[in-house]
Amino acid sequence: MKILIAPNAFKGTLEADEAAKIISDALLEKHPDWETKCLPIADGGDGTCYLLGKALGLEEKEEWVLDALGRSIKGYYYLDQKSQTAFVDVSTVSGIKHLSNPERNPWVASTYGTGQLIQASIKAGANHIVLGLGGSASVDLGLGILAALGFGFLDEKGRAVAMFSDSFMQRIQYIQRPIQSINIRFSCLCDVANTFWGKAGAIPVFGPQKGLPRHEIPVFESSCHRILNLLSKKVRKEIPDQVGFGAAGGIAFGLAHFFELKMERGAQWFFSKVGMPEKVGWADLVITGEGKYDEQSAGGKGSYELLQLCKKLDKPCVLITAGDGFEGSAFHQVMVLPDLDFLSPDFRKKARENLRRSILELTTD
């Protein structure tokens, strides 16, 4: 029997590639004569470009840059020299996963380190940047990236505004372009359909998750309105809000003022690049999974999109997840993982054990 193992990350517990190996090892322990292929998936969320780089066999390049609060951190990107394309995850250095709860503060958090990775990739020959938007710590409209690419942000006296300060966005009065033009384009991968503005926008939905107190939402929105007006004034045109601009604190919204940019549904783009239809066609059974499958999953998450492909190719698809939001999802079988105590020091070890045990209990009738 041929099994395609294609889990998403089990957020907060297991990365997608680790989960795929656990599933494969458990299957082969129980059925040593079976054939497995591991293709961990992502949908624009945390680690998408990492998995793309690995799946496509691209060169990994490391750089010392700054994290979301301006501290030194080792980052990386993947470079396809042939197509002059760099693959960069915002979460690699500007991710919320690097911050403790007390450190989370969107007034301070910046994408500057991600911009440093992009700048390094440009120097290495890239002119197309594939940017995975998931897992960011900031709501800075991509100003940090722009700053790392040479854009200047000045106060009312024409002096540079200090990065990583809680008054950065509020003090900006003027924007300067780099002396030399930058000839790059962006493909931004996202797993959400949120616009930047509105009740389901970046600030009211994701701001509190990134440390923004709810009573500060109005003043933060006012600050972002002002920044977007300055950006529009600089380029002498208004860039309309659109689906996906709410991802990663409006990074794509800010970049779109100066660069050619295209929003891409992360899962579908990922699948096209790694040849997912051919791999599903090869398999007798597909196993996927994510931390908690729910109503948001049907908005374009990897497991949901893989299910649609399996249905199209008439292949059974098994889901491994926690919670109960999978009702009516049409998976061939759902393996429900027990809840974890995230306050326990060994919860990740328990997560690995739970996943292995679920596979040993899997039936394929």
N, C-alpha and C positions, 0 to 999 in steps of 0.2 A: 504494500500500500504506500502511496506517495502523499506526503503531508507537507503543505506549505505553512510555515510558522511565521506569522506576520503581525506581531503585537505592537500596539502603540506603547508609549511609556505609561507605567502605573505611577501617576504623578505623586511625588513625595516619598515614594518607596523604592521603585525599581525603574531603571532606565530600560528603554525598549530592547537594546541589544542584550542586556543581562537577562531580561525576561525570556527572550527568544532562546537563549542557551539553556536556561532551566527547563523550559518546555521540551526542547529537543532531547536533552539528556534523559528526562523522565520518560518520554515516549520510547526511546531506544532501550531503556532499561526494561520496560514492559514488553516491547515488541522489537527485539533486535533485528528482525528481518525487514522492518519497514525502512523506507527511504525518506529522509527529511531534508528540507531546504529552509534556511532561516533568512528572512528578509524583514527585519524590524522596520516599522513604518512611522511616519510623522506627517503632520498636516499643516505645517506652518507654525506649530507650537515649539516649545523649548526643545532644542536639539535637532531640528529639521535639517539644517545644512550639514551638521555633523554626520547624520545618517546618510545624507546624499553623498557627501564626500567619500565615506567608507564604501557605499554601494557602487559608486562609479570608479573607485580605485584612484582617486585624485591625490595629488601631493599636498600634505599638511605642512603649513608654514607657521611657526611660532613667533610671537612678538610679546615683549613686555610693554604693557600699556596701563591704563588706569581703570579702576572699577567705577561703579555708579556714584561712589562718594569721593573719588579722587585718590584712592589708595592703589599702590602698585599690585598688578596681577598679571600672570602669564596667560595670554590668549592665543588663539590660533584661527586660521581660516584655511580653506581649501582652494587651490588654484588649478584651473584647467587652462594650461598654456595654449593649447590648440585653438580654443574658442575665446581666449582672453577673458575668461569668466572667473570671478571669485565668489565663493560661497561663504557667507558670514552669518552667524546667529547672533542676534542682539543679546541673547541670554548668556553667551559665552563669557563676556566681561561686564556687561551692563545689566545683568540679570538680578531679579529679586531673590534668587536662591542664594546669593552671596551675602545677603543682609539679614541680620537678626531683626526680630519684630521692632525693638526700640529704635533701630537705625533707619527704618523705612520712613522716608519723607520726600514726597514729590516736589517740594519747593527746592530741595537740594539735589536730588538724584538726577544724573545726567547721562546722556548717551555718548559722551566725549570719547570714552575708550573704544566704543564700537567704531567711531569715526577714525580713530588711530589705526585700527585694523584695516579699515577701508583704504585709508591713505597708504598704508604699507602695501596693500594689494595693487593699488594703482602704480606704485613705484616698481612693482614686480611685473607689470605689464597688463593688468586687467583694465578693461574699459566697460565691462558689464558686471554689475554687482547683484548677485542674488542674495536677498536679505530675508532671513527667517525672523519674523517679528515677535514670536511668542516669548513669554517669560520675562518681560522687561520690568525694571524697577522704577521707571520714570514716566512722567507725563510732560515731556519737554518739547514736543512738536519737532523733534529731531534737531533742535538747536545745538546740542552737544556735538552731533555728527558734523553739522555745518561748521562749527568752530574748529574742529580738528582738520577740516578740509580747507581752512584758511579764511573763512568768513569772520568778520569782526563785529562785535556787539558792544556798542559804546553808550555811555551815559550822557546826560544833558550837557556836560562840559567836553564831550568828545574823547573821554578816557575809556579804556577797555574795562568792561565789567568783569569782575572776578568770577570764574567758574566755581561750581560746587559751594555756592553761598545761598542762603535762604532768601536773598533779595535779588538774585540774578535776573529772573524774568521781569520783576517789577521795575528794575533800574534801567532796562534797555530803552533807549530813545532813538538810536540810529543803527543802521545795519550797513556794513561795508562788504562788497564782494572781494574775492581774492584778486590780486593783481593779475595773475595768470588764470585764464579760463580753464575749467576742468571738463574734459570731454568724456563723461561717463553716463551710463543709463542704469536704471534700477528695475529689477523685478522683485516685488515685495510679496512674500508668501505669508498668508494669514489663515487662521482657523476660526475667525469670527466675522460676522457680517455687520458689526456695529459701525455706524457713522461716528464722526468725532463729536458732533453736537446732538442734542436731543436727550430725552429721558433715558434712552438706552445708549447714550454716548460714553466716550472715554472717561470723562471726569466723574459723573455720578455713579457709573457702574464699576469702573476699575480703580478710580482714585482712592476710595476707602481701603481697597485691598493693598494698595501701595503706601498706606500710612496717612492719607489725607483725612483729617477729621471732617465729619459731615457738615458741621457748621461753617467750614471754610470753603465749601464747594462754590458758593456764589462769587467770592472774591477771586478764587482760582480761575473760574470761568471768565470773569472780567479781565484778568491778566492775560489769558490766552486770546480773548477777543482782540485785545490791544496789540499783541504780538502778531497775530494774523493780519491785522490792518497794516502794520509796519512792513510785513513781508509783501503784501499786495501792492503797497505803495512803491516798494523797491523795484518790483518787476513790472509795475504799471498795468497790472491786470489782477482780477480776482479769481482765485482757484476755488471752484465749488467743492463743498463737502461731498463725500461719496462713500459707498459701502466699503468697509475695510479701513477707512481712515481712523476709526476708533481704536484699532489695534496698536499695541505698544506705545500708548500715550501720544498718538498722532504723528509718529515719525514720518510716515508717508505723506501726510498733509503738508508738513514743513518742507520736505525734500522736493515735492512736486512743484514748488514755486521756482526752482532753479534747474531741475534736471528732468530729462525724459523718464517717465516712471509708469509702470504698469502694475496694477494689483492682480494677484493670482490667487485662486483658491488653492491652498497649500496641498491638500490631499491629492487632488486631481493632477496638479503639476508634478508632485512627487511620483505618483504612479506612472505618468507618461515618461518620466526620465529613467526610471528603473525597470521599465518593461513589465509592469505588473500584470497586464492582461495575459501575456504569454506565460507568466509563471503560475497564475491561477489556472490557466488552461492545462498546464502540466499536471496539476495536483488532483488527487482523488478527494481530498479533504483540506479545507483551509481553517487554520486556528488563528484567531486574533484576540485582542483583549485591550482593556484600558482600566485605569483605576476605578472610575465610577461612571458607568454608562448612564446617561440621562437624556432629558429632552434637548439639551444643548448639543449632544452628540449628533443628533439628526440634522444639525445646522451645518454640517460639513466636516465633522471630525473623521479621523482616519478609519476607525472601525466601521462606522456607518457607510462611508464611501466604499470600503472594501466589500461590505455586505451587498451593496448595490451591484458591484462588479460580479460577485459570485452568483447572484440571482440571474444576471444577464447571461452568464456562461453556464448556468445550471450546475453549480458546484455547491455542496453543503458547506456552511460556514459556522464554526463554533465560536462563541464569545466567552471570554473569561473576564469577570468583573465583580465588583462589590456593589452593594445597594440593591435597589429593586426598580430602577428606572428603565429597565429593558423590556417591560411588558409591551406586547404588541410589536416588537421590533423585527420579528420574522427570522431570527437566527435559527439554524437547524437545532442547536442545543446551546444552553447557557449554563456555564459553570459558575456558581456564586461563591465568591471568596468570603471568609468570615471577616467581621469588622476587626480593625486593629486598634490597640491602645497606643496612640502616637506619643503619649507621655512616657511610655516604657522605653528604657535605653536600648532594648534589643528588638524594636518593632520592625526594623528592616530584615533582620534575621528571621523573624516570624513571618514576614511577608514572603520571603523566599520559600520557607517551609510550606506555607499555605498554597502557594502556586504549584509547587512540586506535587503536593498531595492531591490537588484537584486534577492534575493530569493523570496521575495513577488511577483515579476513579473515573476517568473519561470512558464512555462507551461509544462505540462507532457503529452500532447496528442501525 
